Amino acid sequence: MTVTRAEVSGDLQHSKVYVSVMGTPNEQELCLYGLKNAAGFVQSKLANRLKTRFTPQIQFVLDQGVKNSIEISRLIKEALAQPSAAARNIPLMERRKRMRRHNGPRGRRYR
């Protein structure tokens, strides 16, 4: 489990702690369930360290950002590993000619 970020309301009464859990959806829900049950304990430990009138009420939220970024990286690697149909059927010299026409004589695009 990794804490990815935390948000606190302007009046310091409420907070959301975003956590990322690697594992199956069942393991993620189990971890989130344990965190929600331990929120009071975490809040009491936080109250001992904070020098404010109120201790924020903690709410744990499952953050899918890390999981989504891993999936996107996998899809990009998969797409780069497969050459496009056009690149496979066009000879190398023809592809270079097309790139010169597209990018201009010095390798830059015409504006």
N, C-alpha and C positions, 0 to 999 in steps of 0.2 A: 504494500500500500504506500502511495506517495501523496503528500499534500501538494496540490498544484497551485492553489491560490486561496486567499481568504478575502472576504468582503465584509465590511462593518458599516452599519447604517450611520447616518449623520448624528443621531442622538446617542450612539454607542450602546443601544439597548439590544440590538439583534446582529447576529453575524452568520455568514454562510461560509463553511469551509468545504472547498471542492477537493475531492480525493480521487485518485486514479488507482484502480485495482486491476492488475493483470491476472487473468484466469478466466474460467468459464462464467457465464452469466449467473449460474447458481452460486459460485464462490464469491462473485461480486456482491450479490444480494446478501449473502451471509455476512460478509465483512461490513457492509453498510448497516445491517441489522445490529451487529455488535457495537459499531460506533455510535449509533443512535441510542443504544442502551447505556453506553458509557459517557454520553454527553454531559450528564450532571457531574460526574467525577472530573472530567476534563475542565468543566466550567469552574469547579471548586479550586482546582490547581491553578487555573488562570486568575481567579480572584485573589489568590495569595500573592501573585506576582504583579498585578496591576494596582496602580495607585489612583483609581477612579472611584467615583461614587457608585456607579453601576458596573456590574459585570455583564457583558453581552450574553444573551441567550444563544447557544450554539446550535446550528442546524448543519448536518453533514449532507453533502450533495455529491452524487457520483458524476465525475467529469469524464466525458467520452472523448475529449480532445486528443489525448495521447493515442488512444486506440484508433481514432480516425486518421491521425497523421501516419501511423504505421501502415494502415490499410492503403492510404493514398500512395505512400512510398513503394509499397509492393506492386500496386497497379502500374506505376510509372516504370519501375524496373522491368516488369513483364512486357509492357508496350515497347520499351527500348530494345529488348532482347529479340523481338520479332521484327525483321525488316519489312518495310511496306511493300505491297505488291508492285507498285510503280518502280521502286528502286531495284527490285529483283529482275524486272523485265527490260530495263533500259541499260545499255552498255555504259561503261564508265566515261568514255569520251563524250558521249551524248549528254550525260548528266552534267559534265563540266561546262559544255557549251550552253546548256539551259541556265546554269547558275550565272555564267558571265552575262548572258542576255538579261537575266532578272536583276542582278546586283550591279551591273555596270562594268566598265573596263578595269577599274581599280578595286573592285570588290565591294564598293559601296552602292547602296541603292540610290537611284535617281530620285530627286525630290521635285 
